[in-house]
Amino acid sequence: MLRLEGVEIAYGDAPALFDVSVHVDRGELVAIVGPNGAGKTTLVNAIARLLPFRKGSMHFQGTDVTKISPQAMGAHGIAVIPEGRRLFTQMTVEENLDMGCYRRNSRAFRDQSLAEVYALFPILRERRHQISGTMSGGQQQMVAIARALMSRPEVLLIDEPSLGLAPIMVSQVFEIIQKIHRGGMSILLIEQNVNKSLDVAERAYVLDCGRLIAEGAPSELRSRPEIAGAYLGHASP
């Protein structure tokens, strides 16, 4: 469904990603995990078309989207939930949600999307008139996810959803991601919380120093001593 092959990214003359190839199949939840400085944000920005490829390609549903603009991503069915949520903090919850389908000139589309989002996030229906900047970090993350769903995308790219959240809210956000996935959504999750990511993913990549160093099912990655020791904080059994 979404496939990157041999992607290399550089900032000026400084390489940042080296020969990165990843794919997400339809209905799959794939995680890309790694420590701070691994290159995860660079990869997200590359997929979101905010950075040009030095080498490599990106295809979505068989179409080459390597050179499309960031604005065209939504039209192709790819929704990005950026690190830090980036809400319109002076706007209400519902006004933020409306921004998720502002390119759709259809009241019926908007109303149906809003009904689906409120069914998934009842608390957002209750708080729909609240200024989003007054909400907790976890609630703001819910708004960010819901806003992305308003366009009814084919795949969600979620960048660091646990960033800055209390542990209890991290668990709630990951439960929401699982629920969305169970509904059939294809998801690419980029996250430094390796254990939480492996709990929900069907397959995962480990990125470090701009290179993919491992790929596999969560159980397989957890069983590898070099992965468990370096990224999970413990030795494998």
CYANA upper distance limits for C-alpha pairs under 8 A (distance plus 0.5 A):
  1 MET  CA     23 HIS  CA      7.81
  1 MET  CA     24 VAL  CA      6.41
  1 MET  CA     25 ASP  CA      5.42
  1 MET  CA     26 ARG  CA      6.14
  1 MET  CA     59 HIS  CA      8.18
  1 MET  CA     60 PHE  CA      5.96
  1 MET  CA     61 GLN  CA      5.12
  1 MET  CA     62 GLY  CA      7.61
  2 LEU  CA     23 HIS  CA      5.97
  2 LEU  CA     24 VAL  CA      5.69
  2 LEU  CA     25 ASP  CA      7.22
  2 LEU  CA     58 MET  CA      7.89
  2 LEU  CA     59 HIS  CA      6.36
  2 LEU  CA     60 PHE  CA      5.04
  2 LEU  CA     61 GLN  CA      6.91
  3 ARG  CA     21 SER  CA      7.94
  3 ARG  CA     22 VAL  CA      6.40
  3 ARG  CA     23 HIS  CA      4.74
  3 ARG  CA     24 VAL  CA      7.01
  3 ARG  CA     58 MET  CA      6.13
  3 ARG  CA     59 HIS  CA      5.71
  3 ARG  CA     60 PHE  CA      6.93
  4 LEU  CA     20 VAL  CA      7.75
  4 LEU  CA     21 SER  CA      5.55
  4 LEU  CA     22 VAL  CA      5.73
  4 LEU  CA     23 HIS  CA      6.67
  4 LEU  CA     56 GLY  CA      7.84
  4 LEU  CA     57 SER  CA      6.25
  4 LEU  CA     58 MET  CA      4.94
  4 LEU  CA     59 HIS  CA      7.03
  5 GLU  CA     19 ASP  CA      8.00
  5 GLU  CA     20 VAL  CA      6.94
  5 GLU  CA     21 SER  CA      4.79
  5 GLU  CA     22 VAL  CA      7.23
  5 GLU  CA     56 GLY  CA      6.00
  5 GLU  CA     57 SER  CA      5.93
  5 GLU  CA     58 MET  CA      7.00
  6 GLY  CA     18 PHE  CA      8.18
  6 GLY  CA     19 ASP  CA      4.71
  6 GLY  CA     20 VAL  CA      5.54
  6 GLY  CA     21 SER  CA      5.73
  6 GLY  CA     55 LYS  CA      7.19
  6 GLY  CA     56 GLY  CA      4.98
  6 GLY  CA     57 SER  CA      7.35
  7 VAL  CA     17 LEU  CA      7.64
  7 VAL  CA     18 PHE  CA      7.22
  7 VAL  CA     19 ASP  CA      5.48
  7 VAL  CA     20 VAL  CA      5.33
  7 VAL  CA     21 SER  CA      6.93
  7 VAL  CA     53 PHE  CA      6.99
  7 VAL  CA     54 ARG  CA      7.86
  7 VAL  CA     55 LYS  CA      5.88
  7 VAL  CA     56 GLY  CA      4.57
  7 VAL  CA     57 SER  CA      6.78
  8 GLU  CA     15 PRO  CA      8.09
  8 GLU  CA     16 ALA  CA      7.91
  8 GLU  CA     17 LEU  CA      5.46
  8 GLU  CA     18 PHE  CA      5.39
  8 GLU  CA     19 ASP  CA      5.85
  8 GLU  CA     20 VAL  CA      7.12
  8 GLU  CA     53 PHE  CA      6.48
  8 GLU  CA     54 ARG  CA      5.84
  8 GLU  CA     55 LYS  CA      5.48
  8 GLU  CA     56 GLY  CA      6.83
  9 ILE  CA     15 PRO  CA      6.60
  9 ILE  CA     16 ALA  CA      5.96
  9 ILE  CA     17 LEU  CA      5.44
  9 ILE  CA     18 PHE  CA      7.57
  9 ILE  CA     42 THR  CA      8.30
  9 ILE  CA     46 ALA  CA      8.13
  9 ILE  CA     51 LEU  CA      8.08
  9 ILE  CA     52 PRO  CA      7.58
  9 ILE  CA     53 PHE  CA      5.89
  9 ILE  CA     54 ARG  CA      5.83
  9 ILE  CA     55 LYS  CA      7.74
 10 ALA  CA     14 ALA  CA      5.83
 10 ALA  CA     15 PRO  CA      4.60
 10 ALA  CA     16 ALA  CA      5.51
 10 ALA  CA     17 LEU  CA      7.35
 10 ALA  CA     53 PHE  CA      8.46
 10 ALA  CA     54 ARG  CA      7.25
 11 TYR  CA     15 PRO  CA      6.85
 11 TYR  CA     16 ALA  CA      7.32
 16 ALA  CA     39 GLY  CA      7.08
 16 ALA  CA     42 THR  CA      7.81
 16 ALA  CA    209 CYS  CA      8.27
 16 ALA  CA    210 GLY  CA      6.01
 17 LEU  CA     39 GLY  CA      7.12
 17 LEU  CA     42 THR  CA      8.07
 17 LEU  CA     43 LEU  CA      7.98
 17 LEU  CA    209 CYS  CA      8.33
 17 LEU  CA    210 GLY  CA      4.75
 17 LEU  CA    211 ARG  CA      6.72
 18 PHE  CA    210 GLY  CA      6.30
 18 PHE  CA    211 ARG  CA      5.97
 19 ASP  CA     56 GLY  CA      8.10
 19 ASP  CA    211 ARG  CA      7.69
 20 VAL  CA    211 ARG  CA      7.08
 20 VAL  CA    212 LEU  CA      6.87
 22 VAL  CA    205 TYR  CA      8.44
 24 VAL  CA     28 GLU  CA      6.68
 24 VAL  CA     29 LEU  CA      7.87
 24 VAL  CA     30 VAL  CA      6.85
 24 VAL  CA    186 SER  CA      7.75
 24 VAL  CA    187 ILE  CA      8.02
 24 VAL  CA    188 LEU  CA      7.41
 25 ASP  CA    186 SER  CA      7.70
 26 ARG  CA    185 MET  CA      8.29
 26 ARG  CA    186 SER  CA      6.12
 27 GLY  CA    181 HIS  CA      7.64
 27 GLY  CA    184 GLY  CA      5.68
 27 GLY  CA    185 MET  CA      5.85
 27 GLY  CA    186 SER  CA      4.82
 27 GLY  CA    187 ILE  CA      8.04
 28 GLU  CA    181 HIS  CA      8.11
 28 GLU  CA    185 MET  CA      7.93
 28 GLU  CA    186 SER  CA      5.49
 28 GLU  CA    187 ILE  CA      6.83
 28 GLU  CA    202 GLU  CA      7.36
 29 LEU  CA    181 HIS  CA      7.26
 29 LEU  CA    186 SER  CA      6.37
 29 LEU  CA    187 ILE  CA      5.20
 29 LEU  CA    188 LEU  CA      6.53
 29 LEU  CA    189 LEU  CA      7.83
 29 LEU  CA    200 VAL  CA      8.18
 29 LEU  CA    201 ALA  CA      5.74
 29 LEU  CA    202 GLU  CA      6.16
 29 LEU  CA    203 ARG  CA      7.48
 30 VAL  CA    187 ILE  CA      6.75
 30 VAL  CA    188 LEU  CA      5.51
 30 VAL  CA    189 LEU  CA      6.61
 30 VAL  CA    201 ALA  CA      5.92
 30 VAL  CA    202 GLU  CA      6.55
 30 VAL  CA    203 ARG  CA      5.57
 30 VAL  CA    204 ALA  CA      5.92
 30 VAL  CA    205 TYR  CA      8.35
 31 ALA  CA    188 LEU  CA      6.33
 31 ALA  CA    189 LEU  CA      5.07
 31 ALA  CA    190 ILE  CA      6.28
 31 ALA  CA    191 GLU  CA      7.75
 31 ALA  CA    197 SER  CA      6.74
 31 ALA  CA    198 LEU  CA      7.84
 31 ALA  CA    201 ALA  CA      6.35
 31 ALA  CA    203 ARG  CA      7.01
 31 ALA  CA    204 ALA  CA      5.05
 31 ALA  CA    205 TYR  CA      6.76
 32 ILE  CA     40 LYS  CA      8.05
 32 ILE  CA    188 LEU  CA      7.98
 32 ILE  CA    189 LEU  CA      6.64
 32 ILE  CA    190 ILE  CA      5.31
 32 ILE  CA    191 GLU  CA      6.94
 32 ILE  CA    204 ALA  CA      6.19
 32 ILE  CA    205 TYR  CA      5.27
 32 ILE  CA    206 VAL  CA      6.37
 32 ILE  CA    207 LEU  CA      7.21
 33 VAL  CA     40 LYS  CA      8.11
 33 VAL  CA    190 ILE  CA      6.50
 33 VAL  CA    191 GLU  CA      5.69
 33 VAL  CA    192 GLN  CA      5.90
 33 VAL  CA    193 ASN  CA      7.77
 33 VAL  CA    194 VAL  CA      6.28
 33 VAL  CA    197 SER  CA      7.93
 33 VAL  CA    204 ALA  CA      7.79
 33 VAL  CA    205 TYR  CA      6.78
 33 VAL  CA    206 VAL  CA      5.54
 33 VAL  CA    207 LEU  CA      6.52
 34 GLY  CA     38 ALA  CA      6.32
 34 GLY  CA     40 LYS  CA      7.78
 34 GLY  CA    191 GLU  CA      7.60
 34 GLY  CA    192 GLN  CA      5.77
 34 GLY  CA    193 ASN  CA      8.50
 34 GLY  CA    194 VAL  CA      7.50
 34 GLY  CA    206 VAL  CA      6.14
 34 GLY  CA    207 LEU  CA      5.60
 34 GLY  CA    208 ASP  CA      6.33
 34 GLY  CA    231 TYR  CA      7.72
 35 PRO  CA    192 GLN  CA      6.03
 35 PRO  CA    207 LEU  CA      8.48
 35 PRO  CA    208 ASP  CA      7.41
 35 PRO  CA    231 TYR  CA      8.07
 36 ASN  CA    192 GLN  CA      7.46
 37 GLY  CA    208 ASP  CA      8.14
 37 GLY  CA    209 CYS  CA      7.35
 38 ALA  CA    207 LEU  CA      6.40
 38 ALA  CA    208 ASP  CA      4.74
 38 ALA  CA    209 CYS  CA      5.12
 38 ALA  CA    210 GLY  CA      6.10
 38 ALA  CA    211 ARG  CA      8.42
 39 GLY  CA     43 LEU  CA      6.71
 39 GLY  CA    207 LEU  CA      7.57
 39 GLY  CA    208 ASP  CA      7.33
 39 GLY  CA    209 CYS  CA      6.86
 39 GLY  CA    210 GLY  CA      5.41
 39 GLY  CA    211 ARG  CA      8.50
 40 LYS  CA     44 VAL  CA      6.77
 40 LYS  CA    190 ILE  CA      7.18
 40 LYS  CA    191 GLU  CA      8.35
 40 LYS  CA    207 LEU  CA      7.67
 40 LYS  CA    210 GLY  CA      8.43
 41 THR  CA     45 ASN  CA      6.65
 41 THR  CA    159 ASP  CA      8.15
 42 THR  CA     46 ALA  CA      6.61
 42 THR  CA     51 LEU  CA      8.37
 43 LEU  CA     47 ILE  CA      6.72
 44 VAL  CA     48 ALA  CA      6.58
 44 VAL  CA    157 LEU  CA      8.37
 44 VAL  CA    159 ASP  CA      7.56
 44 VAL  CA    190 ILE  CA      8.22
 45 ASN  CA     49 ARG  CA      6.61
 45 ASN  CA     50 LEU  CA      5.53
 45 ASN  CA     51 LEU  CA      6.33
 46 ALA  CA     50 LEU  CA      6.20
 46 ALA  CA     51 LEU  CA      5.27
 46 ALA  CA     52 PRO  CA      7.09
 46 ALA  CA     53 PHE  CA      7.57
 47 ILE  CA     58 MET  CA      8.28
 48 ALA  CA     70 PRO  CA      6.47
 48 ALA  CA     73 MET  CA      7.62
 48 ALA  CA     80 VAL  CA      7.52
 49 ARG  CA     66 THR  CA      8.35
 49 ARG  CA     67 LYS  CA      8.15
 49 ARG  CA     68 ILE  CA      7.59
 49 ARG  CA     69 SER  CA      6.71
 49 ARG  CA     70 PRO  CA      5.57
 50 LEU  CA     70 PRO  CA      6.83
 52 PRO  CA     67 LYS  CA      8.46
 53 PHE  CA     57 SER  CA      8.07
 53 PHE  CA     66 THR  CA      8.28
 57 SER  CA     64 ASP  CA      7.92
 57 SER  CA     65 VAL  CA      8.32
 57 SER  CA     66 THR  CA      5.85
 58 MET  CA     64 ASP  CA      6.56
 58 MET  CA     65 VAL  CA      6.17
 58 MET  CA     66 THR  CA      5.32
 59 HIS  CA     63 THR  CA      5.73
 59 HIS  CA     64 ASP  CA      4.92
 59 HIS  CA     65 VAL  CA      5.90
 59 HIS  CA     66 THR  CA      7.35
 60 PHE  CA     64 ASP  CA      7.06
 60 PHE  CA     65 VAL  CA      7.02
 60 PHE  CA     76 HIS  CA      8.45
 68 ILE  CA     72 ALA  CA      6.79
 68 ILE  CA     73 MET  CA      7.87
 69 SER  CA     73 MET  CA      7.43
 71 GLN  CA     75 ALA  CA      8.42
 72 ALA  CA     76 HIS  CA      7.00
 73 MET  CA     77 GLY  CA      7.08
 73 MET  CA     78 ILE  CA      5.92
 73 MET  CA     79 ALA  CA      7.57
 74 GLY  CA     78 ILE  CA      5.66
 74 GLY  CA     79 ALA  CA      6.27
 74 GLY  CA    151 SER  CA      8.04
 74 GLY  CA    153 PRO  CA      7.81
 77 GLY  CA    152 ARG  CA      8.07
 77 GLY  CA    153 PRO  CA      4.98
 77 GLY  CA    154 GLU  CA      5.39
 77 GLY  CA    155 VAL  CA      7.02
 78 ILE  CA    153 PRO  CA      6.17
 78 ILE  CA    154 GLU  CA      6.60
 78 ILE  CA    155 VAL  CA      5.70
 78 ILE  CA    156 LEU  CA      6.67
 78 ILE  CA    157 LEU  CA      7.85
 79 ALA  CA    148 ALA  CA      6.24
 79 ALA  CA    149 LEU  CA      8.16
 79 ALA  CA    151 SER  CA      8.34
 79 ALA  CA    153 PRO  CA      6.43
 79 ALA  CA    154 GLU  CA      8.40
 79 ALA  CA    155 VAL  CA      6.91
 79 ALA  CA    156 LEU  CA      5.57
 79 ALA  CA    157 LEU  CA      6.62
 80 VAL  CA    148 ALA  CA      7.32
 80 VAL  CA    156 LEU  CA      6.55
 80 VAL  CA    157 LEU  CA      5.24
 80 VAL  CA    158 ILE  CA      6.64
 80 VAL  CA    159 ASP  CA      8.28
 81 ILE  CA     85 ARG  CA      7.20
 81 ILE  CA    144 ALA  CA      6.93
 81 ILE  CA    145 ILE  CA      6.91
 81 ILE  CA    148 ALA  CA      6.99
 81 ILE  CA    156 LEU  CA      7.91
 81 ILE  CA    157 LEU  CA      6.56
 81 ILE  CA    158 ILE  CA      5.34
 81 ILE  CA    159 ASP  CA      6.57
 82 PRO  CA     86 ARG  CA      7.48
 82 PRO  CA    158 ILE  CA      7.01
 82 PRO  CA    159 ASP  CA      5.74
 82 PRO  CA    160 GLU  CA      8.16
 83 GLU  CA    158 ILE  CA      8.30
 83 GLU  CA    159 ASP  CA      5.47
 83 GLU  CA    160 GLU  CA      5.88
 83 GLU  CA    161 PRO  CA      7.24
 83 GLU  CA    163 LEU  CA      7.93
 84 GLY  CA    160 GLU  CA      8.32
 84 GLY  CA    161 PRO  CA      8.39
 84 GLY  CA    163 LEU  CA      7.56
 85 ARG  CA    140 GLN  CA      7.55
 85 ARG  CA    141 GLN  CA      6.54
 85 ARG  CA    144 ALA  CA      6.09
 86 ARG  CA    144 ALA  CA      8.11
 87 LEU  CA     96 ASN  CA      7.38
 87 LEU  CA    132 SER  CA      7.86
 87 LEU  CA    133 GLY  CA      8.33
 87 LEU  CA    140 GLN  CA      8.09
 87 LEU  CA    143 VAL  CA      8.46
 87 LEU  CA    144 ALA  CA      7.25
 88 PHE  CA     96 ASN  CA      6.85
 88 PHE  CA    132 SER  CA      7.75
 88 PHE  CA    133 GLY  CA      8.14
 89 THR  CA    131 ILE  CA      7.22
 89 THR  CA    132 SER  CA      5.62
 89 THR  CA    133 GLY  CA      4.62
 89 THR  CA    134 THR  CA      8.29
 90 GLN  CA    131 ILE  CA      6.49
 90 GLN  CA    132 SER  CA      7.18
 90 GLN  CA    133 GLY  CA      6.65
 91 MET  CA     95 GLU  CA      6.43
 91 MET  CA     96 ASN  CA      6.91
 91 MET  CA    131 ILE  CA      5.91
 91 MET  CA    132 SER  CA      6.66
 91 MET  CA    133 GLY  CA      8.24
 92 THR  CA     96 ASN  CA      6.77
 92 THR  CA    128 ARG  CA      7.03
 92 THR  CA    129 HIS  CA      5.84
 92 THR  CA    130 GLN  CA      5.62
 92 THR  CA    131 ILE  CA      4.60
 92 THR  CA    132 SER  CA      5.82
 93 VAL  CA     97 LEU  CA      6.83
 93 VAL  CA    124 LEU  CA      7.56
 93 VAL  CA    127 ARG  CA      7.33
 93 VAL  CA    128 ARG  CA      5.31
 93 VAL  CA    129 HIS  CA      6.60
 93 VAL  CA    130 GLN  CA      6.44
 93 VAL  CA    131 ILE  CA      6.71
 93 VAL  CA    132 SER  CA      5.81
 93 VAL  CA    143 VAL  CA      7.30
 94 GLU  CA     98 ASP  CA      6.64
 94 GLU  CA    128 ARG  CA      5.50
 94 GLU  CA    129 HIS  CA      7.08
 95 GLU  CA     99 MET  CA      7.08
 96 ASN  CA    100 GLY  CA      7.59
 96 ASN  CA    132 SER  CA      8.40
 96 ASN  CA    143 VAL  CA      8.04
 96 ASN  CA    147 ARG  CA      7.16
 97 LEU  CA    101 CYS  CA      8.14
 97 LEU  CA    114 LEU  CA      8.14
 97 LEU  CA    143 VAL  CA      7.65
 97 LEU  CA    146 ALA  CA      7.23
 97 LEU  CA    147 ARG  CA      5.01
 97 LEU  CA    150 MET  CA      7.24
 98 ASP  CA    102 TYR  CA      6.74
 98 ASP  CA    110 ARG  CA      7.85
 98 ASP  CA    147 ARG  CA      7.82
 98 ASP  CA    150 MET  CA      8.02
 99 MET  CA    147 ARG  CA      7.54
100 GLY  CA    147 ARG  CA      5.22
100 GLY  CA    148 ALA  CA      6.17
100 GLY  CA    149 LEU  CA      7.83
100 GLY  CA    150 MET  CA      5.69
100 GLY  CA    151 SER  CA      6.36
101 CYS  CA    110 ARG  CA      7.20
101 CYS  CA    147 ARG  CA      8.47
101 CYS  CA    150 MET  CA      6.11
101 CYS  CA    151 SER  CA      5.43
104 ARG  CA    109 PHE  CA      7.79
104 ARG  CA    110 ARG  CA      8.09
104 ARG  CA    151 SER  CA      8.41
106 SER  CA    110 ARG  CA      6.87
107 ARG  CA    111 ASP  CA      6.56
108 ALA  CA    112 GLN  CA      6.58
109 PHE  CA    113 SER  CA      6.58
110 ARG  CA    114 LEU  CA      6.51
110 ARG  CA    150 MET  CA      7.87
111 ASP  CA    115 ALA  CA      6.67
112 GLN  CA    116 GLU  CA      6.81
113 SER  CA    117 VAL  CA      6.65
113 SER  CA    149 LEU  CA      8.19
113 SER  CA    150 MET  CA      5.72
113 SER  CA    151 SER  CA      7.84
113 SER  CA    152 ARG  CA      7.73
114 LEU  CA    118 TYR  CA      6.56
114 LEU  CA    150 MET  CA      7.15
115 ALA  CA    119 ALA  CA      6.66
116 GLU  CA    120 LEU  CA      6.91
117 VAL  CA    121 PHE  CA      6.53
117 VAL  CA    146 ALA  CA      6.45
117 VAL  CA    149 LEU  CA      7.61
117 VAL  CA    150 MET  CA      7.54
118 TYR  CA    122 PRO  CA      5.74
118 TYR  CA    123 ILE  CA      8.29
118 TYR  CA    124 LEU  CA      6.82
118 TYR  CA    125 ARG  CA      5.92
121 PHE  CA    125 ARG  CA      7.54
121 PHE  CA    142 MET  CA      8.07
121 PHE  CA    146 ALA  CA      8.25
122 PRO  CA    126 GLU  CA      7.05
123 ILE  CA    127 ARG  CA      6.65
124 LEU  CA    128 ARG  CA      5.97
124 LEU  CA    142 MET  CA      8.49
124 LEU  CA    143 VAL  CA      7.82
130 GLN  CA    134 THR  CA      8.01
130 GLN  CA    135 MET  CA      8.44
131 ILE  CA    135 MET  CA      7.91
132 SER  CA    140 GLN  CA      7.16
133 GLY  CA    140 GLN  CA      8.27
135 MET  CA    139 GLN  CA      6.44
135 MET  CA    140 GLN  CA      6.57
136 SER  CA    140 GLN  CA      6.66
137 GLY  CA    141 GLN  CA      6.73
137 GLY  CA    164 GLY  CA      7.76
137 GLY  CA    165 LEU  CA      6.52
138 GLY  CA    142 MET  CA      6.93
138 GLY  CA    165 LEU  CA      6.71
138 GLY  CA    166 ALA  CA      8.42
138 GLY  CA    169 MET  CA      5.94
138 GLY  CA    170 VAL  CA      7.96
138 GLY  CA    173 VAL  CA      7.62
139 GLN  CA    143 VAL  CA      6.90
140 GLN  CA    144 ALA  CA      6.76
141 GLN  CA    145 ILE  CA      6.74
141 GLN  CA    161 PRO  CA      7.47
141 GLN  CA    173 VAL  CA      8.06
142 MET  CA    146 ALA  CA      6.50
142 MET  CA    173 VAL  CA      7.78
143 VAL  CA    147 ARG  CA      6.42
144 ALA  CA    148 ALA  CA      6.93
145 ILE  CA    149 LEU  CA      6.92
146 ALA  CA    150 MET  CA      6.90
147 ARG  CA    151 SER  CA      8.29
148 ALA  CA    152 ARG  CA      8.26
148 ALA  CA    153 PRO  CA      8.15
148 ALA  CA    156 LEU  CA      8.20
149 LEU  CA    153 PRO  CA      6.91
154 GLU  CA    185 MET  CA      7.25
154 GLU  CA    186 SER  CA      7.12
155 VAL  CA    185 MET  CA      6.79
155 VAL  CA    186 SER  CA      5.19
155 VAL  CA    187 ILE  CA      6.06
155 VAL  CA    188 LEU  CA      8.03
156 LEU  CA    185 MET  CA      7.90
156 LEU  CA    186 SER  CA      6.84
156 LEU  CA    187 ILE  CA      5.27
156 LEU  CA    188 LEU  CA      6.69
157 LEU  CA    187 ILE  CA      6.51
157 LEU  CA    188 LEU  CA      5.36
157 LEU  CA    189 LEU  CA      6.58
157 LEU  CA    190 ILE  CA      8.16
158 ILE  CA    187 ILE  CA      7.92
158 ILE  CA    188 LEU  CA      6.78
158 ILE  CA    189 LEU  CA      5.44
158 ILE  CA    190 ILE  CA      6.58
159 ASP  CA    189 LEU  CA      6.78
159 ASP  CA    190 ILE  CA      5.37
159 ASP  CA    191 GLU  CA      6.90
160 GLU  CA    189 LEU  CA      8.15
160 GLU  CA    190 ILE  CA      6.21
160 GLU  CA    191 GLU  CA      5.08
160 GLU  CA    192 GLN  CA      7.35
161 PRO  CA    170 VAL  CA      8.37
161 PRO  CA    173 VAL  CA      7.84
161 PRO  CA    191 GLU  CA      7.59
162 SER  CA    170 VAL  CA      5.80
162 SER  CA    173 VAL  CA      7.92
162 SER  CA    191 GLU  CA      8.06
162 SER  CA    193 ASN  CA      8.00
165 LEU  CA    169 MET  CA      6.46
165 LEU  CA    170 VAL  CA      6.41
166 ALA  CA    170 VAL  CA      6.74
167 PRO  CA    171 SER  CA      6.94
168 ILE  CA    172 GLN  CA      6.98
169 MET  CA    173 VAL  CA      6.59
170 VAL  CA    174 PHE  CA      6.74
171 SER  CA    175 GLU  CA      6.68
172 GLN  CA    176 ILE  CA      6.81
173 VAL  CA    177 ILE  CA      6.84
174 PHE  CA    178 GLN  CA      6.73
174 PHE  CA    196 LYS  CA      8.02
174 PHE  CA    200 VAL  CA      8.00
175 GLU  CA    179 LYS  CA      6.70
176 ILE  CA    180 ILE  CA      6.72
177 ILE  CA    181 HIS  CA      6.70
178 GLN  CA    182 ARG  CA      6.62
178 GLN  CA    200 VAL  CA      6.91
179 LYS  CA    183 GLY  CA      6.97
180 ILE  CA    184 GLY  CA      7.55
180 ILE  CA    185 MET  CA      6.59
181 HIS  CA    185 MET  CA      5.24
181 HIS  CA    186 SER  CA      7.03
181 HIS  CA    187 ILE  CA      7.44
189 LEU  CA    197 SER  CA      8.17
191 GLU  CA    197 SER  CA      7.33
193 ASN  CA    197 SER  CA      6.74
194 VAL  CA    198 LEU  CA      6.62
194 VAL  CA    231 TYR  CA      7.38
194 VAL  CA    232 LEU  CA      6.99
195 ASN  CA    199 ASP  CA      6.71
195 ASN  CA    232 LEU  CA      6.91
196 LYS  CA    200 VAL  CA      7.28
197 SER  CA    201 ALA  CA      6.46
198 LEU  CA    202 GLU  CA      8.26
198 LEU  CA    203 ARG  CA      8.38
198 LEU  CA    204 ALA  CA      7.63
198 LEU  CA    218 PRO  CA      5.70
199 ASP  CA    218 PRO  CA      7.94
201 ALA  CA    218 PRO  CA      7.52
202 GLU  CA    217 ALA  CA      6.61
202 GLU  CA    218 PRO  CA      7.33
203 ARG  CA    215 GLU  CA      7.95
203 ARG  CA    216 GLY  CA      6.03
203 ARG  CA    217 ALA  CA      4.98
203 ARG  CA    218 PRO  CA      6.58
204 ALA  CA    215 GLU  CA      6.17
204 ALA  CA    216 GLY  CA      6.13
204 ALA  CA    217 ALA  CA      6.71
204 ALA  CA    218 PRO  CA      6.97
205 TYR  CA    212 LEU  CA      7.22
205 TYR  CA    213 ILE  CA      8.15
205 TYR  CA    214 ALA  CA      6.19
205 TYR  CA    215 GLU  CA      4.86
205 TYR  CA    216 GLY  CA      7.23
206 VAL  CA    212 LEU  CA      6.21
206 VAL  CA    213 ILE  CA      6.22
206 VAL  CA    214 ALA  CA      5.62
206 VAL  CA    215 GLU  CA      6.86
207 LEU  CA    211 ARG  CA      6.03
207 LEU  CA    212 LEU  CA      4.99
207 LEU  CA    213 ILE  CA      6.52
207 LEU  CA    214 ALA  CA      8.01
208 ASP  CA    212 LEU  CA      6.94
208 ASP  CA    213 ILE  CA      7.33
214 ALA  CA    221 LEU  CA      8.18
215 GLU  CA    221 LEU  CA      7.89
216 GLY  CA    220 GLU  CA      6.59
216 GLY  CA    221 LEU  CA      6.65
217 ALA  CA    221 LEU  CA      6.85
218 PRO  CA    222 ARG  CA      6.58
219 SER  CA    223 SER  CA      6.76
220 GLU  CA    224 ARG  CA      7.17
221 LEU  CA    227 ILE  CA      6.87
221 LEU  CA    228 ALA  CA      7.85
222 ARG  CA    227 ILE  CA      7.21
222 ARG  CA    228 ALA  CA      6.01
222 ARG  CA    232 LEU  CA      8.29
222 ARG  CA    236 SER  CA      6.98
223 SER  CA    227 ILE  CA      8.40
223 SER  CA    228 ALA  CA      7.45
223 SER  CA    236 SER  CA      5.84
223 SER  CA    237 PRO  CA      7.44
224 ARG  CA    228 ALA  CA      6.55
224 ARG  CA    236 SER  CA      6.83
225 PRO  CA    229 GLY  CA      6.30
225 PRO  CA    235 ALA  CA      6.29
225 PRO  CA    236 SER  CA      5.58
226 GLU  CA    230 ALA  CA      6.55
227 ILE  CA    231 TYR  CA      6.12
227 ILE  CA    232 LEU  CA      7.43
228 ALA  CA    232 LEU  CA      5.23
228 ALA  CA    233 GLY  CA      6.94
228 ALA  CA    234 HIS  CA      6.09
228 ALA  CA    235 ALA  CA      5.78
228 ALA  CA    236 SER  CA      5.99
229 GLY  CA    233 GLY  CA      6.00
229 GLY  CA    234 HIS  CA      5.36
229 GLY  CA    235 ALA  CA      5.22
229 GLY  CA    236 SER  CA      7.59
230 ALA  CA    234 HIS  CA      8.22
